[in-house]
C-alpha cells in the first residue's frame, strides 16, 4: 500500500505543469554585475609561523616601514618569522558606495605555515583597470590550524594559510554602471534559449505595451526605457517580478566516466530499441605443488606452479524499450537489466551510436 501511494504521489507530481519562473531568476541586466578586486599586502603578528627570510617578504616589510619614515640600514636582513606576504581578494557588488564594507579573503604567498593570529596591514585593493576601489585592514579569522614537532611530524586541519576578515575592506570609489543614461536596458539570460528569450520579451510587452522589449538573440532582450535612475529602478523592479514559463531544457545525458555518475534530464527520449548487457568474467586460480624426488635418486625438491583458468559469462535476457519512453521508462528499463553505473555508461553510448537516444551525450 505504501509503495502504491508513493507511486501515485510521484505520478501526480509528474502530471503537474511546470511552474512559472520570475524573470529575476532567469538572468540579470547587463552592467549590473560585481567586480573582482585584488591586493598585495603583509600580515604581521604571527606566532613564528611566517615567511621567515624570504627576500620579497623583507622588501615588503621595508616598504611598509618606509611609509612611516623608518628606513632599515643597508645590508640588514631581518628574519621575519612573525610576518607573511599575502594576496587579498574581494568582490565589489554593483552600486557599492564609498564607505560600505566588504568581506575579504587573505591567502599566503610564501612559506607561512599559518596566518592564525595575524593582522593585515592597510592595503589598497585594485580593480582590473588599475584603480584603487577599496582599502583593507584588520584581524584575520582563520578556520584551519597546524602543528609541527621537532622530529618532523606534523598535523594540519583545514587550511591555516588562508583566512577571512568580515567587513575587512572599506569601499573608496563607486563603479560607474551607466545604469541611468544608457540608450536602453539589456536583459541577459543565464542560459541561452531563443524560446525563453522571446517569452521574456512577450511578458514585458504584455505589461508595458508592444514594442517595449524585443529579443535580440538567444540570450539578450533589449528593453526601451526612459533615462533617469529613479524611473529605471522602478521599471526594472516590475520587470524582475514578472513571471514566464521557461522553455524546457534541451535533452542531455551527462556522464562522468571517472566517478560513474550519470545524470539524465526529463527531456530525454528513446526510440524503440532492444537492449541486453552481459558480463564476461575471466577467473585465474594459482596454486603451488611441492614435488619430492624419489629416495636415493639425488634429485632436488622443486615447487611446481599449477594454474586454473575459467571463463564465466552471465546470461541476461534482452529488454525491449517501448516507443517514445520518457525518463521514468528509461530508468525502469536500466534497472530491469540490472546495470551498474559503469554498465549504464556503455549502454547509453551504444544507444547513442544506434540513433535510439534522442539527447546530447556529454562525457566528462
Residue pairs with C-beta under 8 A, 6 or more apart in sequence:
14 328
18 245
18 246
18 248
20 243
20 244
20 245
21 243
21 244
21 245
21 246
22 240
22 241
22 242
22 243
23 187
23 200
23 203
23 239
23 240
23 241
23 242
23 243
23 244
24 240
24 241
26 189
26 190
26 196
26 200
26 244
26 246
27 187
27 188
27 189
27 190
27 219
28 187
28 188
28 190
29 185
29 186
29 187
29 188
29 236
30 185
30 186
30 187
30 188
30 220
31 94
31 177
31 178
31 179
31 182
31 186
32 94
32 95
32 177
32 179
33 94
34 91
34 92
34 93
34 94
35 91
35 92
35 127
35 128
35 133
35 175
36 89
36 90
36 91
36 92
36 127
36 128
37 89
37 90
37 91
37 92
37 102
37 125
37 126
37 127
37 133
37 134
37 169
38 87
38 88
38 89
38 90
38 125
38 126
39 87
39 88
39 89
39 90
39 123
39 124
39 125
39 126
39 136
40 60
40 85
40 86
40 87
40 88
40 123
41 60
41 85
41 86
41 88
41 106
41 120
41 121
41 122
41 123
41 136
42 57
42 60
42 61
42 64
42 83
42 84
42 85
42 86
42 120
42 121
42 123
43 50
43 83
43 84
43 85
43 86
43 106
43 108
43 112
43 115
43 118
43 119
43 120
43 121
43 140
44 82
44 83
44 118
44 119
44 121
45 82
45 117
45 118
45 119
46 81
46 82
46 83
46 84
46 112
46 114
46 115
46 116
46 117
46 118
47 82
47 116
47 117
48 81
48 82
49 81
49 84
49 112
49 113
49 114
49 115
49 116
49 146
49 160
50 57
50 80
50 81
50 82
50 83
50 84
50 112
51 57
51 80
51 81
51 83
51 84
51 85
51 108
51 110
51 111
51 112
52 79
52 80
52 81
52 111
53 77
53 79
53 80
54 80
54 85
54 110
54 111
56 85
56 110
57 80
57 83
57 84
57 85
57 110
58 77
58 78
58 80
60 85
61 78
61 80
61 83
62 71
62 72
64 121
65 71
65 72
72 78
84 108
84 109
84 110
84 112
84 115
84 118
85 108
85 109
85 110
86 106
86 107
86 108
86 109
86 115
86 120
87 106
87 107
87 109
88 104
88 105
88 106
88 120
88 123
88 125
88 136
88 169
89 104
89 105
89 107
90 102
90 103
90 104
90 105
90 125
90 134
90 136
90 169
91 102
92 102
92 127
92 133
92 134
92 171
92 175
94 175
94 177
95 174
95 177
95 179
96 102
96 171
96 174
96 175
97 171
97 174
98 171
98 172
98 173
98 174
99 170
99 171
100 170
100 171
101 167
101 168
101 169
101 170
101 171
102 134
102 167
102 168
102 169
102 170
102 171
103 164
103 165
103 166
103 167
103 168
103 169
104 125
104 136
104 164
104 165
104 168
104 169
105 162
105 163
105 164
106 115
106 120
106 140
106 162
106 163
106 164
106 165
107 161
107 162
108 115
108 161
108 162
112 161
113 146
113 148
113 160
113 161
114 142
114 144
114 145
114 146
114 160
114 161
115 140
115 142
115 160
115 161
115 162
115 163
116 140
116 142
116 144
116 145
116 160
116 163
117 140
117 142
118 139
118 140
118 142
118 163
119 138
119 139
119 140
120 136
120 137
120 138
120 139
120 140
120 165
120 168
121 137
122 135
122 136
122 137
123 135
123 136
123 137
124 132
124 134
124 135
124 136
125 132
125 133
125 134
125 135
125 136
125 169
126 132
126 133
127 133
127 175
131 173
132 172
132 173
133 171
133 172
133 173
133 175
134 169
134 170
134 171
134 172
134 173
135 169
135 170
135 172
136 165
136 168
136 169
136 170
137 168
137 169
138 165
138 167
138 168
139 165
140 163
140 164
140 165
141 163
141 164
141 165
141 166
142 160
142 162
142 163
143 158
143 159
143 163
144 156
144 157
144 158
144 159
144 160
144 161
144 162
145 156
145 157
145 158
145 160
146 154
146 155
146 156
146 157
146 160
147 154
147 155
148 154
148 155
179 229
179 232
180 227
180 228
180 229
180 232
181 227
184 222
184 223
184 224
184 225
185 222
185 223
185 225
185 232
185 235
185 236
186 216
186 220
186 221
186 222
186 223
187 200
187 213
187 220
187 221
187 223
187 239
188 219
188 220
188 221
189 196
189 197
189 200
189 218
189 219
189 220
189 221
191 249
192 217
192 218
192 219
193 218
193 246
193 247
194 215
194 217
194 218
195 247
196 244
196 246
196 247
197 215
197 216
197 217
197 218
197 219
197 220
197 221
198 215
199 244
199 245
199 246
199 247
200 213
200 215
200 221
200 244
201 213
201 214
201 215
201 221
202 244
203 242
203 243
203 244
204 212
204 213
204 221
204 223
204 239
204 242
205 211
205 212
205 213
207 238
207 239
207 242
208 235
208 238
211 224
212 223
212 224
213 221
213 222
213 223
213 224
214 221
214 222
215 221
216 222
223 235
223 239
225 231
225 232
225 235
226 232
248 266
248 267
249 265
249 267
250 267
250 360
251 265
251 267
251 268
251 269
251 358
251 359
251 360
252 265
252 267
252 268
252 359
252 360
252 361
252 362
253 262
253 263
253 264
253 265
253 268
253 348
253 357
253 359
253 360
253 361
253 362
254 261
254 262
254 263
254 264
254 362
254 364
255 261
255 262
255 345
255 348
255 361
255 362
255 363
255 364
256 262
256 363
256 364
257 345
257 363
257 364
258 364
260 340
260 341
260 342
260 345
261 341
262 341
262 344
262 345
262 348
264 327
264 330
264 331
264 359
265 327
265 359
266 326
266 327
267 359
268 326
268 327
268 330
268 357
268 358
268 359
269 324
269 325
269 326
269 358
269 359
270 321
270 324
270 325
270 329
270 330
270 351
270 356
270 357
270 358
271 321
271 323
271 324
271 355
271 356
271 357
271 358
272 320
272 321
272 322
272 323
272 356
273 320
273 321
273 351
273 354
273 356
274 318
274 319
274 320
274 321
275 318
275 319
275 320
275 321
275 333
275 337
275 347
275 350
275 351
276 316
276 317
276 318
276 319
276 337
277 316
277 337
277 339
277 343
277 346
277 347
278 313
278 314
278 315
278 316
279 313
279 314
280 311
280 312
280 313
280 314
281 311
281 312
281 313
281 314
282 309
282 310
282 311
283 309
283 310
283 311
283 312
284 307
284 308
284 309
284 310
285 307
285 308
285 309
285 310
286 305
286 306
286 307
287 305
287 306
287 307
287 308
288 303
288 304
288 305
288 306
289 303
289 304
289 305
289 306
290 301
290 302
290 303
290 304
291 301
291 302
291 303
291 304
292 301
293 299
293 300
293 301
316 337
316 338
317 337
319 333
319 336
319 337
321 329
321 330
321 333
321 356
322 329
325 333
334 344
334 347
339 347
345 363
348 357
348 361
349 361
351 357
352 359
352 361
